[in-house]
């Protein structure tokens, strides 16, 4: 996009229009797929409906917003359909990851409603079908998650090679980060650097850095890689620390998902790993076979001020990284504002 964008209102209008097109693209794809597979058998539409239900439940649309912002800040043409496809695809990847996360984390709710695996297990039980209801529900959720990611890949298959490279890195990091998250919890590993890497890979990087880089790649601006990476890595850590605080101390009615699950499942979150590194009492508690979650909560509560100060510093460093980005000042201001929204959210 040529530099006709000179004020914040125009910036936000331009992004909002691209995001509206992405939403339409997403809705049309899922509606077409439902019609296709229900024509074979109504059961064939169940995974499509599961994906659609989670997409329609809302969410922050954080990742598509960063993708479109990166693209427009890099001078991309807002009328190019490729950016709407990429934004839609990122939301589908996120949807697939959430469906899988809820199974792995045994989370009963998502976005204020029963999680997909719970909903399908309930249907199985109520209808008296054969086999184990839990396994059926988890199976439907896992299949639906894979389907969402396949749809995402379909939307991005014609992207230019540089954008496909970013895409490939993103989807690989999510899976490796997710496995390491499970493995570290199972083995009781206390390693803040590893927990930091997991947080960046399975959450921060795919939420912020990769969407930004994907947008810049689509616009043909590899020169923005270094600045966007530094901004994204700093803000990604702040994002995950906020996520850990919400998951530990938040209000489930606001968050739209259960809080306190991570401690109950021995998850070595970044918040907990850093506390264990600093505090011998925390370290002793997490080294026990069974965790005293009440005692851990008390100790973690004492470190909340320190974590808030860390988030403040990360947000400031993320903003400073934009000083080296060859983008219009209005986009620098917008990315700085987005950093505040991400780091100080309540859900």
C-alpha positions in Angstrom: 0.0 0.0 0.0 1.4 3.4 -0.9 1.8 5.8 2.0 -1.7 7.3 1.9 -2.2 6.0 5.4 -1.2 8.9 7.7 -3.5 8.8 10.7 -4.6 6.1 13.2 -8.2 6.1 12.1 -7.2 5.3 8.5 -4.8 2.6 9.7 -7.5 0.9 11.7 -10.1 1.3 9.0 -7.7 -0.3 6.5 -6.9 -3.2 8.8 -10.6 -3.7 9.7 -11.6 -4.0 6.1 -9.0 -6.7 5.4 -10.0 -8.6 8.6 -13.7 -8.4 7.5 -12.7 -10.0 4.2 -10.8 -12.7 6.1 -13.9 -13.5 8.2 -16.0 -13.8 5.1 -13.4 -16.1 3.5 -13.4 -18.2 6.6 -17.1 -18.4 6.8 -17.5 -19.3 3.1 -14.9 -22.0 3.3 -16.5 -23.7 6.3 -20.0 -23.4 4.8 -18.9 -25.0 1.5 -17.2 -27.8 3.4 -20.2 -28.5 5.5 -22.4 -28.7 2.4 -19.9 -31.0 0.7 -19.6 -33.5 3.5 -23.1 -33.5 4.8 -24.0 -34.5 1.2 -22.1 -37.7 1.7 -23.6 -38.3 5.2 -24.6 -35.9 8.0 -21.9 -37.5 10.2 -19.3 -36.3 7.8 -20.1 -32.7 8.7 -19.4 -33.2 12.4 -15.7 -32.2 12.3 -16.5 -29.2 10.1 -19.2 -28.2 12.6 -16.8 -28.6 15.4 -14.3 -26.2 13.8 -17.1 -23.8 12.9 -18.5 -23.7 16.4 -15.2 -22.7 17.9 -14.5 -20.1 15.2 -17.9 -18.6 15.6 -17.5 -18.5 19.4 -15.4 -15.4 18.9 -11.9 -15.0 20.4 -9.6 -12.0 20.1 -8.5 -12.6 16.5 -5.1 -11.5 17.7 -3.1 -13.5 15.2 -4.9 -12.4 12.1 -4.6 -8.8 13.3 -0.9 -9.0 13.6 -0.6 -10.6 10.2 -2.6 -7.9 8.5 -0.8 -5.2 10.5 2.6 -6.5 9.5 1.4 -6.7 5.9 0.0 -3.1 5.8 2.9 -1.6 7.8 5.2 -3.2 5.2 3.3 -1.4 2.4 1.2 -4.3 1.2 -1.8 -3.8 -1.1 -4.9 -4.1 1.0 -6.9 -5.4 -2.0 -4.7 -8.4 -2.5 -6.8 -11.5 -1.6 -3.6 -13.3 -0.4 -3.5 -11.4 2.8 -7.1 -12.2 3.7 -6.4 -15.9 3.0 -3.3 -15.8 5.2 -5.2 -14.1 8.1 -8.0 -16.7 7.8 -5.5 -19.5 7.8 -3.8 -18.3 10.9 -7.1 -18.3 12.8 -7.7 -21.8 11.6 -4.3 -22.9 12.9 -5.2 -21.3 16.2 -8.6 -23.1 16.2 -6.9 -26.4 15.6 -4.4 -25.8 18.4 -7.1 -24.9 20.9 -9.0 -28.1 20.1 -5.9 -30.1 20.7 -4.9 -28.0 23.8 -8.2 -28.7 25.5 -7.8 -32.4 25.1 -4.1 -32.4 26.3 -4.9 -30.1 29.2 -8.2 -31.8 30.1 -9.9 -28.4 30.0 -13.7 -28.6 30.3 -14.6 -25.2 28.9 -13.4 -23.0 26.1 -14.7 -19.4 25.4 -17.4 -19.8 28.1 -18.9 -23.1 26.7 -18.1 -26.8 27.0 -14.9 -27.7 25.2 -15.4 -29.7 22.0 -14.2 -33.0 23.5 -16.6 -32.6 26.4 -19.5 -31.8 24.2 -19.0 -34.8 21.9 -18.4 -37.1 24.9 -21.8 -36.0 26.3 -23.6 -36.7 23.0 -22.0 -40.2 23.0 -23.1 -40.9 26.5 -26.6 -39.5 26.1 -27.3 -41.5 23.0 -26.0 -44.7 24.5 -23.5 -45.3 21.7 -20.9 -48.1 21.9 -17.4 -47.7 23.3 -16.1 -45.2 25.8 -17.6 -41.7 25.7 -14.4 -39.9 26.7 -12.4 -41.5 23.9 -15.0 -40.7 21.4 -15.2 -37.1 22.4 -11.4 -36.7 22.4 -11.2 -38.4 19.0 -13.7 -36.0 17.4 -11.8 -33.0 18.9 -8.4 -34.3 17.7 -9.8 -35.1 14.2 -11.4 -31.6 14.0 -8.2 -29.9 15.1 -6.3 -31.6 12.3 -9.0 -30.7 9.8 -8.7 -27.0 10.8 -5.0 -27.1 10.1 -5.5 -28.8 6.8 -8.0 -26.1 5.8 -5.3 -23.5 6.8 -2.8 -25.2 4.7 -5.2 -25.1 1.7 -5.6 -21.4 2.1 -1.8 -20.8 2.1 -0.6 -23.3 -0.5 -0.3 -20.6 -3.2 1.6 -18.0 -1.1 5.0 -17.0 -2.4 8.0 -19.2 -1.2 9.2 -16.7 1.4 5.8 -16.6 3.0 5.4 -20.4 2.9 8.8 -20.6 4.6 7.5 -18.5 7.5 4.3 -20.6 7.5 6.2 -23.8 7.7 8.3 -22.6 10.7 5.2 -21.5 12.5 3.2 -24.7 12.3 6.2 -26.8 13.1 7.1 -24.7 16.2 3.6 -25.1 17.5 3.7 -28.9 17.4 7.3 -29.2 18.9 6.5 -26.6 21.6 3.3 -28.5 22.5 5.1 -31.8 22.8 7.8 -30.3 25.0 5.2 -28.7 27.2 3.6 -32.1 27.8 7.0 -33.8 28.3 8.4 -31.3 30.8 5.2 -31.6 32.8 5.4 -35.4 32.8 9.0 -35.4 33.8 8.8 -32.6 36.3 11.6 -30.7 34.7 12.5 -27.4 36.3 14.4 -25.5 33.5 13.5 -21.8 33.1 15.3 -21.5 29.8 13.5 -24.5 28.4 10.2 -23.2 29.7 10.9 -19.8 28.2 11.6 -21.5 24.8 8.4 -23.5 25.0 6.5 -20.4 25.9 7.9 -18.6 22.9 7.4 -21.5 20.5 3.9 -22.7 21.4 2.4 -19.4 22.2 4.3 -16.1 21.8 6.0 -16.7 18.5 3.0 -18.1 16.7 0.7 -15.4 18.2 2.9 -12.4 17.3 6.2 -12.9 15.6 5.3 -15.4 12.9 2.0 -13.5 11.9 4.0 -10.3 11.6 6.7 -11.9 9.5 4.1 -13.6 7.4 2.6 -10.3 6.6 6.0 -8.7 5.8 6.9 -11.6 3.6 3.6 -11.3 1.7 4.4 -7.6 1.1 7.9 -8.5 -0.1 9.7 -6.8 2.8 12.5 -9.1 4.2 14.3 -6.0 5.5 11.7 -5.8 8.3 12.5 -9.3 9.6 15.0 -8.3 12.3 12.9 -5.5 13.8 9.7 -7.6 13.7 11.4 -10.6 15.3 12.8 -8.5 18.1 9.5 -6.8 18.8 7.7 -10.2 18.5 10.0 -12.1 20.8 9.8 -9.5 23.6 6.1 -9.1 23.3 5.6 -12.8 23.0 7.2 -13.4 26.4 5.0 -10.6 27.9 2.0 -12.3 26.2 2.9 -15.7 27.8 3.6 -14.2 31.2 0.2 -12.5 31.1 -1.4 -15.8 30.0 0.2 -17.6 33.0 -1.0 -14.9 35.4 -4.6 -15.2 34.0 -4.4 -19.0 34.1 -3.2 -18.9 37.7 -5.0 -16.0 39.3 -7.6 -14.9 36.7 -11.4 -15.0 36.7 -12.7 -18.0 34.7 -15.9 -16.2 33.8 -13.8 -13.4 32.2 -11.1 -15.7 30.7 -13.7 -18.1 29.2 -11.8 -21.1 30.3 -10.9 -22.8 33.7 -8.2 -21.2 35.8 -5.8 -23.1 38.0 -5.6 -26.1 35.6 -1.8 -25.7 35.0 -0.9 -26.2 38.7 -3.3 -29.1 39.0 -1.7 -30.9 36.0 1.9 -30.1 37.1 2.5 -27.8 34.1 5.8 -26.1 34.3 4.7 -22.8 33.0 7.1 -19.9 32.5 5.7 -18.2 35.6 6.3 -21.3 37.7 9.7 -22.2 36.3 11.0 -18.7 37.0 9.6 -18.7 40.5 11.2 -22.1 41.1 14.6 -20.8 39.9 14.4 -17.9 42.4 12.6 -19.4 45.4 13.8 -22.6 47.1 10.4 -23.1 48.7 8.8 -23.2 45.3 11.5 -25.5 44.1 10.9 -27.9 47.0 7.2 -28.0 46.4 7.4 -28.7 42.6 9.9 -31.5 43.2 7.3 -33.4 45.2 5.3 -36.2 43.5 2.1 -34.4 44.4 1.9 -30.6 44.4 0.4 -28.6 47.2 -1.4 -26.1 44.9 -2.6 -23.9 47.7 0.9 -23.4 49.0 2.2 -22.8 45.5 -0.5 -20.2 44.9 0.5 -18.4 48.0 4.2 -18.3 47.0 3.4 -17.4 43.4 1.1 -14.6 44.6 4.1 -13.0 46.4 6.0 -12.8 43.0 3.1 -11.1 41.1 4.6 -7.6 41.4 7.9 -8.8 40.1 6.2 -10.4 37.1 4.2 -7.3 36.4 7.5 -5.3 36.4 9.0 -7.9 34.0 6.0 -7.5 31.6 6.4 -3.7 31.8 10.1 -4.0 30.8 9.3 -6.4 27.9 6.7 -4.1 26.5 9.1 -1.2 26.6 11.8 -3.2 24.9 9.3 -4.4 22.2 8.4 -0.7 21.5 12.1 0.2 21.3 12.6 -2.6 18.7 10.3 -0.7 16.3 12.6 2.3 16.2 14.8 0.4 13.7 11.8 -0.7 11.5 11.5 1.1 8.2 7.8 1.7 8.5 5.6 4.8 8.7 5.4 6.4 12.2 1.6 5.7 12.3 2.3 2.0 12.0 4.9 2.2 14.7 2.3 3.8 16.9 -0.3 1.2 16.1 2.1 -1.7 16.9 3.0 0.0 20.2 -0.7 0.2 21.0 -1.2 -3.4 20.1 1.6 -4.3 22.5 -0.3 -2.7 25.4 -3.5 -4.5 24.5 -1.7 -7.9 24.4 0.4 -7.4 27.5 -2.4 -6.0 29.8 -5.4 -8.0 28.8 -7.6 -9.9 31.2 -8.5 -12.9 29.0 
